[in-house]
Amino acid sequence: MHTPNSSELAASLPGGPELTLYHAAHSTCSQKVRLCLAEKGLSYESRILRIKEREHQSPEYLALNPNGVIPTLVHAGDSIIDSSVICEYLDEVFDQPRLSPATPLGRARMRAWLRYLEEVPTAAIRIPSINKLFVPILEKLGPQAKRELTVQAPLRRHLYERIGPQGFAEQETQESLEQLRASLCRAQKALERGPWLNGDAFSLADIVFTPIVVRLEDLDLHSLWADLSEVEPWYQRIQARPSFSQAFMPGSRISLTHPDMV
């Protein structure tokens, strides 16, 4: 695992909290956590992991996160894993501004959103992302490197095993797009009742959904919500928040870094 350079440490401020984030610029789950950190105004030490060199599968990283996925947050020596869990943790430990509703019912509804977002669109977005972005990379690495990457993946071995030379099977790809469309339709209904997914106040639900919509845009799949009147204004409100440009640092948008793939 390499030592972060000065640009990677730009998010770390003197006297800040003892937070270290292991992440990758293009990782949607990393983007969630960076959005949360930015919204909370928290400084942190940035440790960028090089996926091509499989630093997320190194013994050092697996000691922090046995799932071998990104991101991981280390706070005062303790590791917190799973992006949505990290966001909830940050909101509980660091009081202001609050990103969760004040009432138990409001928090329950927000957590229902978080569970749905993790189970459906967060999983579904991996399929078109891998098809467009990672299949060409895997092909360049060669069959042996692909086998090693697959075998040594603690959490997503079976996902990687389903990747063919052209990506995932057409049926699986279509099913993922249907799930993403269903998620956007659910967001549309919620946004008809308020400016944010969980009502009147911006919350962790909006944070967790944002990278999925950004990735859809980067994959030229804006058509999935073109007819949903409330989704685009919500997305514009998200992009207008100062946290957006902080979380989506250079290298985060695959439409900019890999324009030939979208």
The 8 nearest C-alpha neighbors of each residue, nearest first, counted from 0:
[[1, 54, 2, 48, 59, 57, 60, 49],
 [2, 0, 3, 48, 46, 47, 54, 49],
 [1, 3, 4, 0, 46, 47, 7, 5],
 [4, 2, 7, 46, 1, 8, 5, 47],
 [3, 5, 7, 6, 8, 2, 1, 46],
 [4, 6, 8, 7, 9, 3, 10, 2],
 [7, 5, 9, 8, 4, 3, 10, 45],
 [8, 6, 4, 5, 9, 45, 3, 46],
 [7, 9, 5, 6, 11, 45, 10, 44],
 [8, 10, 6, 11, 7, 5, 12, 45],
 [9, 11, 8, 43, 42, 44, 12, 45],
 [12, 10, 43, 44, 42, 8, 9, 13],
 [11, 13, 15, 42, 14, 10, 43, 9],
 [14, 12, 15, 11, 42, 16, 43, 10],
 [13, 15, 12, 16, 17, 42, 11, 43],
 [16, 14, 42, 13, 12, 17, 43, 11],
 [17, 15, 18, 42, 14, 43, 41, 74],
 [16, 18, 75, 74, 15, 19, 43, 73],
 [17, 19, 74, 43, 16, 73, 44, 20],
 [20, 18, 44, 73, 43, 72, 45, 74],
 [19, 21, 72, 45, 46, 71, 22, 44],
 [22, 20, 46, 71, 70, 47, 72, 45],
 [21, 23, 70, 47, 29, 69, 48, 20],
 [24, 22, 26, 47, 25, 48, 29, 69],
 [23, 25, 251, 250, 26, 22, 248, 29],
 [24, 26, 251, 23, 27, 252, 250, 253],
 [27, 25, 29, 23, 28, 24, 30, 22],
 [28, 26, 30, 210, 29, 25, 31, 211],
 [27, 29, 31, 30, 26, 82, 70, 32],
 [30, 28, 26, 70, 32, 27, 31, 22],
 [29, 31, 27, 33, 28, 32, 246, 34],
 [32, 30, 34, 28, 29, 207, 33, 206],
 [31, 33, 35, 29, 34, 30, 86, 82],
 [32, 34, 246, 30, 36, 35, 31, 37],
 [35, 33, 246, 37, 31, 32, 36, 242],
 [34, 36, 32, 38, 33, 37, 86, 39],
 [37, 35, 33, 39, 41, 34, 38, 40],
 [36, 38, 40, 242, 34, 39, 35, 33],
 [37, 39, 35, 40, 36, 242, 34, 96],
 [38, 40, 36, 37, 41, 96, 35, 95],
 [41, 39, 37, 38, 36, 42, 96, 35],
 [42, 40, 36, 39, 37, 43, 16, 15],
 [43, 41, 11, 15, 12, 10, 16, 40],
 [44, 42, 11, 18, 19, 10, 45, 41],
 [43, 45, 19, 11, 8, 20, 18, 10],
 [44, 46, 20, 8, 7, 19, 43, 47],
 [47, 45, 21, 3, 20, 22, 48, 44],
 [46, 48, 22, 23, 21, 45, 49, 3],
 [49, 47, 23, 54, 22, 50, 46, 55],
 [50, 48, 52, 51, 54, 53, 47, 23],
 [49, 51, 53, 52, 54, 48, 55, 23],
 [52, 50, 53, 49, 54, 136, 140, 48],
 [51, 53, 50, 49, 54, 55, 48, 56],
 [54, 52, 50, 55, 51, 56, 49, 57],
 [53, 55, 57, 56, 52, 49, 48, 0],
 [56, 54, 53, 67, 57, 60, 68, 48],
 [57, 55, 54, 53, 67, 61, 60, 58],
 [56, 58, 54, 60, 59, 55, 61, 53],
 [59, 57, 61, 60, 62, 56, 55, 54],
 [60, 58, 62, 57, 61, 63, 0, 56],
 [59, 61, 63, 62, 57, 58, 55, 64],
 [62, 60, 65, 64, 58, 63, 59, 67],
 [61, 63, 60, 59, 64, 65, 58, 57],
 [64, 62, 60, 61, 78, 65, 59, 71],
 [63, 65, 61, 66, 67, 62, 60, 80],
 [64, 66, 61, 67, 62, 63, 153, 60],
 [67, 65, 154, 64, 153, 68, 61, 152],
 [68, 66, 65, 56, 55, 61, 64, 153],
 [69, 67, 66, 55, 70, 64, 154, 71],
 [70, 68, 22, 71, 29, 21, 67, 28],
 [69, 71, 22, 29, 21, 68, 82, 28],
 [70, 72, 80, 21, 69, 20, 79, 73],
 [73, 71, 20, 79, 78, 19, 21, 74],
 [74, 72, 78, 19, 77, 18, 76, 79],
 [75, 73, 18, 77, 76, 17, 72, 78],
 [74, 76, 17, 77, 73, 18, 16, 78],
 [75, 77, 74, 73, 78, 17, 18, 19],
 [78, 76, 74, 73, 75, 79, 72, 63],
 [79, 77, 73, 72, 63, 80, 74, 76],
 [78, 80, 72, 71, 85, 73, 77, 81],
 [79, 81, 71, 85, 82, 78, 72, 64],
 [82, 80, 84, 83, 85, 70, 79, 71],
 [81, 83, 85, 84, 28, 32, 86, 80],
 [84, 82, 86, 85, 81, 87, 207, 113],
 [83, 85, 87, 81, 86, 82, 88, 80],
 [84, 86, 88, 82, 83, 87, 79, 81],
 [85, 87, 83, 89, 88, 84, 32, 35],
 [88, 86, 90, 84, 85, 89, 91, 83],
 [87, 89, 85, 91, 86, 90, 84, 92],
 [90, 88, 86, 92, 91, 87, 93, 85],
 [89, 91, 87, 88, 93, 92, 98, 86],
 [90, 92, 88, 89, 93, 87, 94, 97],
 [93, 91, 89, 90, 88, 94, 87, 95],
 [94, 92, 90, 91, 89, 95, 39, 96],
 [95, 93, 97, 96, 92, 90, 91, 39],
 [96, 94, 97, 93, 39, 90, 98, 40],
 [95, 97, 39, 94, 98, 38, 93, 90],
 [96, 98, 95, 99, 94, 90, 100, 39],
 [97, 99, 202, 203, 90, 96, 201, 100],
 [98, 100, 202, 97, 106, 203, 101, 90],
 [101, 99, 105, 106, 102, 98, 202, 97],
 [100, 102, 99, 105, 103, 106, 97, 104],
 [101, 103, 105, 104, 100, 106, 107, 99],
 [104, 102, 106, 105, 107, 101, 100, 108],
 [105, 103, 107, 102, 106, 108, 100, 109],
 [104, 106, 100, 102, 108, 107, 103, 109],
 [107, 105, 109, 103, 100, 108, 104, 110],
 [108, 106, 104, 110, 109, 105, 103, 111],
 [109, 107, 111, 105, 106, 110, 104, 112],
 [108, 110, 106, 112, 111, 107, 197, 204],
 [111, 109, 113, 107, 112, 108, 106, 114],
 [110, 112, 108, 114, 109, 113, 107, 115],
 [111, 113, 109, 115, 110, 114, 116, 204],
 [112, 114, 110, 116, 111, 115, 204, 117],
 [115, 113, 111, 117, 116, 112, 118, 110],
 [116, 114, 112, 118, 117, 113, 119, 111],
 [115, 117, 113, 120, 119, 114, 118, 121],
 [118, 116, 121, 114, 115, 119, 113, 120],
 [117, 119, 115, 116, 114, 122, 121, 120],
 [118, 120, 116, 122, 121, 117, 115, 123],
 [121, 119, 123, 179, 122, 116, 124, 182],
 [122, 120, 117, 123, 124, 119, 116, 118],
 [121, 123, 120, 119, 124, 125, 118, 117],
 [122, 124, 175, 120, 125, 121, 126, 119],
 [125, 123, 126, 121, 122, 120, 127, 128],
 [124, 126, 128, 123, 122, 129, 127, 121],
 [125, 127, 129, 128, 124, 123, 172, 130],
 [128, 126, 130, 129, 125, 124, 131, 172],
 [129, 127, 125, 131, 126, 130, 132, 124],
 [128, 130, 133, 132, 126, 127, 131, 125],
 [131, 129, 166, 127, 128, 134, 132, 126],
 [132, 130, 128, 129, 260, 127, 133, 134],
 [133, 131, 129, 128, 130, 134, 135, 260],
 [132, 134, 129, 136, 135, 137, 131, 130],
 [133, 135, 137, 136, 130, 129, 166, 132],
 [136, 134, 138, 137, 133, 139, 132, 131],
 [135, 137, 133, 139, 134, 138, 140, 132],
 [138, 136, 140, 134, 139, 135, 133, 145],
 [137, 139, 135, 141, 136, 140, 134, 142],
 [138, 140, 136, 137, 141, 135, 134, 142],
 [141, 139, 137, 138, 144, 136, 145, 142],
 [140, 142, 138, 139, 144, 143, 145, 137],
 [143, 141, 145, 144, 146, 140, 138, 137],
 [144, 142, 146, 145, 141, 147, 140, 148],
 [143, 145, 147, 146, 142, 141, 140, 148],
 [144, 146, 142, 148, 143, 147, 137, 149],
 [147, 145, 149, 143, 144, 148, 150, 142],
 [146, 148, 144, 150, 149, 145, 151, 143],
 [147, 149, 145, 146, 151, 150, 144, 152],
 [150, 148, 146, 156, 152, 147, 151, 159],
 [149, 151, 147, 152, 148, 146, 156, 153],
 [150, 152, 148, 149, 147, 153, 56, 156],
 [151, 153, 156, 149, 155, 150, 154, 148],
 [154, 152, 66, 151, 67, 155, 156, 65],
 [155, 153, 66, 152, 156, 67, 68, 157],
 [156, 154, 158, 157, 152, 153, 159, 149],
 [155, 157, 152, 149, 159, 158, 154, 150],
 [158, 156, 160, 159, 155, 161, 149, 154],
 [157, 159, 155, 156, 160, 161, 162, 149],
 [160, 158, 156, 161, 157, 162, 149, 155],
 [159, 161, 157, 158, 162, 156, 149, 163],
 [160, 162, 159, 158, 163, 167, 157, 168],
 [163, 161, 166, 167, 159, 160, 164, 158],
 [162, 164, 166, 165, 167, 161, 168, 160],
 [163, 165, 166, 162, 134, 138, 167, 135],
 [166, 164, 163, 167, 134, 130, 162, 168],
 [167, 165, 130, 163, 162, 164, 134, 168],
 [166, 168, 162, 163, 172, 161, 171, 169],
 [169, 167, 171, 170, 172, 166, 163, 162],
 [168, 170, 172, 171, 173, 167, 174, 166],
 [171, 169, 173, 172, 168, 174, 167, 175],
 [172, 170, 174, 168, 173, 169, 175, 167],
 [171, 173, 169, 175, 170, 174, 126, 167],
 [172, 174, 170, 176, 175, 171, 169, 177],
 [173, 175, 177, 171, 176, 172, 170, 178],
 [174, 176, 123, 178, 172, 173, 177, 171],
 [175, 177, 179, 173, 178, 174, 180, 172],
 [176, 178, 174, 180, 175, 179, 181, 173],
 [179, 177, 181, 175, 176, 180, 182, 174],
 [180, 178, 176, 182, 120, 181, 177, 175],
 [179, 181, 177, 183, 182, 178, 223, 176],
 [182, 180, 178, 184, 179, 183, 177, 185],
 [183, 181, 179, 185, 180, 184, 186, 178],
 [182, 184, 186, 180, 185, 181, 187, 179],
 [185, 183, 187, 181, 186, 182, 180, 188],
 [184, 186, 182, 188, 183, 187, 181, 189],
 [187, 185, 183, 189, 184, 188, 190, 182],
 [186, 188, 184, 190, 185, 189, 229, 230],
 [189, 187, 191, 185, 186, 190, 184, 192],
 [188, 190, 186, 191, 187, 196, 192, 185],
 [191, 189, 193, 187, 192, 188, 194, 196],
 [190, 192, 188, 189, 193, 187, 229, 194],
 [193, 191, 190, 189, 198, 188, 194, 195],
 [194, 192, 198, 190, 199, 195, 191, 189],
 [193, 195, 190, 199, 198, 233, 196, 192],
 [196, 194, 198, 197, 193, 201, 190, 199],
 [197, 195, 189, 198, 190, 205, 186, 204],
 [196, 198, 195, 109, 204, 199, 202, 200],
 [199, 197, 193, 195, 196, 200, 194, 192],
 [198, 200, 193, 194, 195, 201, 197, 196],
 [199, 201, 198, 202, 195, 197, 194, 100],
 [202, 200, 195, 205, 98, 199, 203, 197],
 [203, 201, 98, 204, 99, 205, 200, 206],
 [202, 204, 206, 205, 98, 207, 99, 86],
 [205, 203, 202, 207, 206, 113, 112, 109],
 [206, 204, 208, 203, 207, 202, 209, 196],
 [205, 207, 203, 209, 204, 208, 31, 34],
 [206, 208, 204, 31, 205, 209, 203, 210],
 [209, 207, 205, 211, 206, 210, 204, 212],
 [208, 210, 212, 206, 211, 207, 205, 213],
 [211, 209, 213, 27, 212, 208, 214, 30],
 [210, 212, 214, 209, 213, 208, 215, 124],
 [211, 213, 215, 209, 214, 210, 216, 208],
 [212, 214, 210, 216, 211, 215, 217, 209],
 [213, 215, 217, 211, 216, 212, 210, 218],
 [216, 214, 212, 220, 218, 217, 213, 211],
 [215, 217, 219, 221, 213, 214, 218, 220],
 [216, 218, 254, 214, 219, 215, 253, 213],
 [217, 219, 215, 261, 216, 220, 214, 254],
 [218, 220, 216, 217, 221, 261, 215, 222],
 [221, 219, 215, 222, 218, 216, 223, 217],
 [220, 222, 216, 223, 219, 224, 225, 215],
 [223, 221, 225, 220, 224, 226, 219, 216],
 [224, 222, 221, 180, 220, 225, 183, 226],
 [223, 225, 227, 222, 226, 221, 183, 230],
 [224, 226, 222, 227, 223, 221, 228, 231],
 [225, 227, 224, 228, 222, 223, 230, 229],
 [228, 226, 224, 225, 229, 230, 187, 184],
 [227, 229, 230, 226, 231, 187, 225, 232],
 [230, 228, 187, 232, 227, 231, 190, 233],
 [229, 231, 233, 232, 227, 187, 228, 234],
 [230, 232, 234, 233, 229, 235, 228, 227],
 [233, 231, 235, 234, 230, 229, 236, 228],
 [234, 232, 236, 230, 231, 235, 237, 229],
 [233, 235, 231, 237, 232, 236, 230, 238],
 [234, 236, 232, 238, 237, 233, 231, 239],
 [237, 235, 233, 239, 234, 238, 232, 240],
 [236, 238, 234, 235, 239, 240, 233, 243],
 [239, 237, 235, 240, 236, 243, 234, 244],
 [240, 238, 236, 237, 235, 241, 243, 242],
 [239, 241, 242, 238, 237, 243, 236, 244],
 [242, 240, 243, 244, 239, 245, 238, 37],
 [243, 241, 37, 245, 240, 38, 244, 34],
 [244, 242, 246, 245, 241, 238, 240, 247],
 [245, 243, 247, 246, 242, 241, 248, 238],
 [244, 246, 242, 243, 247, 248, 37, 241],
 [247, 245, 33, 34, 243, 244, 248, 30],
 [248, 246, 244, 251, 245, 243, 249, 30],
 [247, 249, 246, 251, 245, 250, 244, 24],
 [250, 248, 251, 247, 252, 24, 256, 255],
 [249, 251, 24, 252, 256, 248, 25, 253],
 [252, 250, 25, 24, 247, 249, 248, 253],
 [253, 251, 254, 255, 250, 256, 25, 217],
 [252, 254, 256, 257, 255, 217, 251, 25],
 [253, 255, 217, 258, 252, 257, 256, 261],
 [256, 254, 253, 258, 252, 257, 250, 217],
 [255, 257, 253, 254, 250, 258, 252, 251],
 [258, 256, 253, 259, 254, 260, 255, 261],
 [259, 257, 254, 260, 255, 261, 256, 253],
 [258, 260, 257, 261, 254, 256, 255, 131],
 [261, 259, 258, 257, 131, 132, 254, 218],
 [260, 218, 258, 259, 219, 254, 217, 131]]
